[in-house]
Amino acid sequence: MVLISAPGKLMVMGEHAVVYGYPSLVTAIDERLTVGVEKIEESKVVVDAPQAGDTRFVDEAVRQAQKGWGIPSVGFRIKTQSNFSGKYGFGSSASVTVGVVKALALLFKKEVTSRELFDLSYKTVLAVQGMGSGFDVAAAVYGGTLYFIAGGKVIEEIHAQYRESNDQTVSEMPLIVGYTGVKADTTMLIKQVAEKKEKNPEKVERIFQAITKLVEEAKMRMLEGDWERVGRLMDFNHEYLRDLGVSSEKLEAMISAAKKAGAWGAKLSGAGGGDCMIALGPSDKREAIQKAIADAGGEAIDVHPNAQGVRIETTDDQKEEFIVVDKDDRVLGFRSRYDCHHDKSLIHRTVGAVIFDKKGNVLLQKRSSSKDTGAGLWGISCAGHVRKGQEYEETLHRELQEELGVDMPVTPLSRFVVQDNQESEMAALYRGVSNGPFRINHEEVDRVEFFSPREIPFKVATKEIVLTRCAEVSLKKAGILS
């Protein structure tokens, strides 16, 4: 199974104007939606989206990927899971669209750029809802905080400054979010503004131009780290949104309460009418602002901006304990998988096997896209980490059965320390002989293939096969690479 997650979004400034080609500021938030895709034997698409109810975006994403990228019409299961509710207006439709399209690209080995991912996902959203500027799609794809113009004419990441302000250290955009409890009808509100623009084109155009000036200045102030000024610009932006008629009594009450509690500025976020409001304020006022929002009848939501865009998620248990050793393989203690893969000073035990068939060909495996290290790269026949309470050879036999569905006698070849950009391993290498048949665990292994020892160096040199660092060293120790 391929697991992908994409972030939600919050519009910072530029609502409604962005629909007409004016710039906006949007930030990805750390509430994420996860999509899992796997092939199945039945020739149909099975969608399991318990939190969505509406699977139109999933269905259309599949159709667009098949049409645009030549994704084959085979059977697969798509499962979605979100840690945020669609009621908040965080852009769950865009998140699930981007997640499905990215997962299908990985599952069917389509190498696509972020721009290509945005274009197909945006096309999907337009096909379903008939309108939209695409800022929510851009946030899901690229993450961070973006300066965005409709349709992706401009997608520019803002590398904001975070500095001391009012004797306080600002570590990120000091954003505070409140939910009204009212689900906004985005399509209706966009049509409402369109009708107002048709009746009073000059007035609405002046509003959009004024909002644009605020967005442009806010972008510069973010780059300088002047969040207090950005807050004031948000105030001005909200006044224009009020003139467009998209605010509400509940939004006004929450925004006013946040400002009275010490926020530098506050405004609605999104189409209006409901959903969320946002505020910027000093950290020592954060709790007071959140309480004020709640006292005004809203729900303070703890989310963080500038989140990572769409990404591959791992099926590996990050809390699993590995054995940590010194360079002489003396046990020093135990640390989690996550710690070992994020601290190169932690040498941890791993074990692997180079398996030959009876003709002398070498079995290599392509690692699953859901692995937390070396995802999608080629490795030796079988490999794994030595868990707390296990020995090398015991671990190897477990891994052979888990990854390949086989077991066999093995003989030791070598033991060595190997490092890559992410981790340090004490690797014990073994040799085995088997013709299979192999029963692949696709959470661990994408596929396996026998190669002649003579062809492996050529395929590695031409990058037809890209090896993990440990696999490269292991094949040298086995005499297959020089």
N, C-alpha and C positions, 0 to 999 in steps of 0.2 A: 504494500500500500504506500502511496505517496501522500504525505501530510504537508499541507501548506497553511500558513496563517496570514491574514491581512488585517491591518489596523482600521479602526473607525476614524472619524474626522470631526473637526469643529471648524466652522467658518469663523475667522477672526474679524475680517472686514471685507466689505465689497458685495454683500448679498444683493440679489436682484440685478444690480448693475452688471454683474458678471455674465448674466444671461444675454446681455446685449453687446458683448464684446469688450467690456471694460475690465480692468484688472481687479484681482482680489487677493486676499491673504488667507490661507487655510493651513491648519496644522493637523498632523496625524496624532491620534491619541493611543494610549497604551491598552485600551480595551480592544481585544482581537477576536476575530472569527476564524475558526479552523475548518478546513476542507480536507477530507480524505477521499482518495480515488483509488480503486483497485479494479483489475479486470476480473470478469466472471464468465462462466461457461455459457450462460444463457445469452442469446443475442438481443439484449434489451438493456436499457438504462434504468437502474433502480436508484431512486433518490430517497434518502432518509434525512429529512430536514425537520426535526421535531419542533424547533423553535420558530421556524419560518411560516409554515402553513402555505405560503405562496412560493411555488417552485418555478415561476416563470423565468426568473433570471438564470437559474441553474439550467433549465431546459434550453433557453436561448443561447447561453454560453456554449453548450455542447454543439448546437447547430452552427454557430458562428465559427467555432474551432474546426469543425469538420469541413465547412465550406471554405474558410480562409486559409487554413494551414494543412488541409488534407488529413486531419485526424480520422483514422478509419472508423467505420460504423460497426463497431464490435460491442459486445456486452461489457458493461462495467457498473460498479456500484459507487455512488457518490453520497458521502455522509457529511453533514455540516453540524458544527457545534459552536455556539457563541457564548462568551462570558459577558456580553452586554445585550440588553433587550432592544428590539427594534423600536420600542416605544420612545426611546430617547432622541431619535433623529441623528444618530451617530453615523449614518450611512451604511447600514447593514446590507442594502441591496448592492452597492458598489463593492463592498468588501467580499461578499459571496461571489460576485461576478469575477472579480480579479483572482480570487482564490481558485475557482473552478478552472478558469482559463490557464493559469499558471500550472496547476496540477496536471491538466491534460497535456500541456507542452512537455512537462517532465516525464510523464508516464509513457508518452509516445516518442521521446527522444527528439523533440523539436527545440532547437536552440533559438531562443527569441530574445531580443533586446527589451529593455524597459519600455522604450518607445513603442515597439511592436505590441507589447503586452497592453500598454495604455490604449493604443488605437483599436485593437480588437475588443477590449473590454468596454470602451466607450461606445463603440458600434453596437454592442450587445445591449447596453443600457438604453440607447436611443431606440432600438428596435422594440423594446418592451414598453417604455413609458412615453416615447414620442418626443420628449424634450429633455433638456438638461445641459448644463455647461461643461460637466465633466470634472469639476474640481474635486468631487468626492472620489472619483476613480483615480485621479492623479495622486491624491493623498494615500490611497490604498496601495498604489504601485510604488511610489517613490519614498513615501514616509517623510519625516522631518517637517519643517515649516516652509511652505511654498508660496511664491509669487506666481499667480496663475491667470492666464487669459483664456477665455472660452474656447472649447474645442482643442485645447492643448497648443494653441498658437505660441504661447510662452509657458514653459514650466521651469521655474528657476528656484533652486533651493536657497533659502536665506540662512546664512551662517551667522546667527545673531550673537551678540556679545553678552556675556553674563558677568557683571562686575558688582562691586559694592555700591549700594544705593541707600542713602539715609542711614549709613553706618551698618548696613546689613549686606551679607553676601547673597546675591541672587544666583542660584545654580541652574535655573531654567526659566522659561517664560512663567512669570508668577500668576498663573491662570487659576481661577476659581469658577466652578461650573454649578449652575442650579437648574433643576428640571421643574417645569411648571405643573406637570401632571396631566397636561393636555397634549394629545397627539395632533400634530399639525397636518393639514392637508396641503402638501407642497404644490401639487398640480393646480389646485384651486387658487392658491395665493399668487402663483406665477401668472395665471390667467387674469386675476384681479388687477395686478400691476400692468399687465398688457393692455387691459381695457382703459385704465387710467391714462396710460401713455398715448393711446389712440385718441382719447378725448382732449387731453392737454399735453400734446407732444413737446412743446417748448419748455413747460414747467418741469416735466419729468426728465427731459434731457438735461436741464440745468442741475437737477438733483444728482443724476448719474455723473456728470462732470465734476460736481463738488465732491462726491464720494471718491472719485478717482484721485483727486488731489490729496484727500485724506489717506488713501491707500499708499500713494507714492511717498508721502512724508512718513507714514508709519513704517514702511519698509526701511527707510534710512535710519529712523530712530531705533529700530530693532538692531540694525547693524552696529549702532553706537552703544546699545544697551540702555537706552533711556526709556525704561518701561513706564515711568510716571507720565511722560509725554504721550506714549502710546495709549495709555489709559484715557487721557484727555481726548485724543483723537477718536477713540472708540465712543466717547460721549457724543461728539459731533456727528459721527456716523449714525448713531442711534436716532438722533433728532431727525435726520433725513429719512430714515426708515419709518419713523412715526409719521412724517409727512406723506409717505407712500401708503399709509394706512395698513401696515402689516404688523403693528404691535398689538398688544392686548392689555386689558386691565390687569391680568395676573402678571404678565411680563413687566409692566410698569411698576407694580408694587414691589416685585423682587429686585429690580434694578435700582429703584430708589432706596430700598433697605440696604442693599450692598454698599451704595455710595455713602449713606449716612453712617455705616459701620466702619468706614475708613478706606474703601476701595478708591483707587486713583481714577477709575472709570469703569463703566459697565454698559452693556448693550445686549440686544437679542442676538442669537446666533442661528443662522439658517433662514428658512423661508419666513418665519414669524408665526403669529397666531397661536403659538404654543411651543412645544419642544423645549429648547434650552436657552438660557441667558448665560453670559460669561462676564467675568470681571477680572481686572488686574489690581493687585494690591500688595502691600508689604507683608512679609511673612509673619510679623508679629500681630497682624490684624486678621490673618487668615481664618482662625477659628471664630472670631467675632463676626466676620463677614458671612461665613457659612451658617452661623446661628441666626443671623439676621435674615438670610434667605429662607431658612426653615420657618422662622417666626412669621414671615410674610406668606406662608402657605406653600412654599416650594420644597424641593428635595435637593440638598447639597450632595453632589456626586464627586467622589474622589477619583479624578482621572489626571493623567499627566500628559503634557503635549510633547511634540517633537519626537514621536515614536518611530521605530524602524518600520520601513515599508514591507511589502509582501516578502515572505521568507519561507524556507523549508524548515519544517519542524521535525524533531527526531522522535523515534519510538524507543530510544534507549533510556533506561532508568538512571537519571542523574544522581540519585542518592545511593546507588549501588557502591559497596565498599571494595576498593582495590588494595592490594598489598604493595606498600611503598618500601623500597630497598635502597641501599647505597650502591656505589659502582662495583662493589665486590659481591653484590647480591645478598647482603646481610639485611634481614628484615628490620625496618625502622619503625613501622607502625602501619596504620590503615587510614586511607582518605577516600572521599567520595569520587565517583566518576567525574563529576563536574570539576572538583578541585584539581584532579590529576590532568584534566584536559585544558586547564587554564593556568597552570603553573609548571613551567618547564623544569623547575628544581625538584619536582616530585617524580623520581624514577619509579615506575610501577611495572609489575610483572605482566608480560603478555606471552602467549604461546601460539605457535603456528605450525602448519604442515605443508610441505610440498608433495603433492600426490602425483605419481606417475601411473599411466596405464601400462598394460603388459607389453606394448610396443615402444615404450620409452617416452611417450608424449606427456606433456606437463599440463595439469589442470589449473586454470586460473579462474578467479571469480570476479565479476563486476559487482561492486558494493551497491547496496540499496541507496536510493536518493534520500531515505529517511535516517541514515546514519549520522551521528553527531560529528564524526571525523571522517575524512576521506570519502564523503558522499559522492557516488557516481564514478569513483576511480576504480582501477583494477588492483586487486590484491592477489596474494598467493592462494592456494587451494582452500585453505581454512585458517582462521585466526580468531583469537579472542583474548579477553583479559582474565587474569587469575584473580578470582574473588577471595575475600577473606575466608580462611578455613580450608582452602583447596591447594593442591600441588599442581605443578606444571602438566604432567602427563594426564592426571585426572581431569584437568580442565580441557585438555585437547580432545579427549574422548567425548566429553560433554558437547564441545563445540562441533565436532564432526557429526554428531547425531542431530544437534539443533539446526545447523546450517545446511547440511547436505543429506541428512537422513541415512547415513552409513556409519560403519565403524570398521576398523582394521588394525592389525599390528603396526606399530610405528617404531622407528629407531632414531635416536638423537643425532643431529648434525652439528649444531653450534649453539652458543649462547653469547649474546652481545648487547651492548647498549646502543640504541638508535634514537636520534632526535629529529623532529621536523619543526615547523614554525609554531606548533601548538603544544607538543608534549615530548616527554622523554620516557623511553620504554626499556626495560630489561627483557629482551626477547629470547625465548627458548624455541629453537627451530628443530623440527622433526621431519622424517621422510616416511612416506607410506606408498603402497601400491593398491590401486583399485580401478576397476573398469565400470563401477557403478552397478545398477542404475542409481542416480542421485534424485532425491526428493527435496527440492529447493524450498527453503523457508524465505519467502519473498519479503518479509519484514527485515531480513538480514542481508539477503543476496538478490541482486537483480537477475543475474544469469551466470552459468559456468560454461567453460569451453576448453577443450583440449587443444594444445598447440605443440607443434614440433619444437624441440629445444633450439633448432637452427633458425626458425622464423621469429622467435620472440625478440632477439636483439634488433632485428630489422623493424618490427612493428613498434618497438619502443622508440627507436631512433626517429621514425617517421611520425611519431605521436598518434599512430593508429590505436595504440594502447598507452594510456597514461597511468602510471603506477603510483601507489602510495609510496612514501619514503621507506617505510618498513619493508614493503614488498620488493622494492629495488635492492635494498641491502640483502634481504633474504635470498633472492635469486642469484646474487653474487656469491653468497656463502654456499649455495647449492651448485655452483659452477655453471649456471645457465647464462648469466651475464658476466661480462668481464669488467 
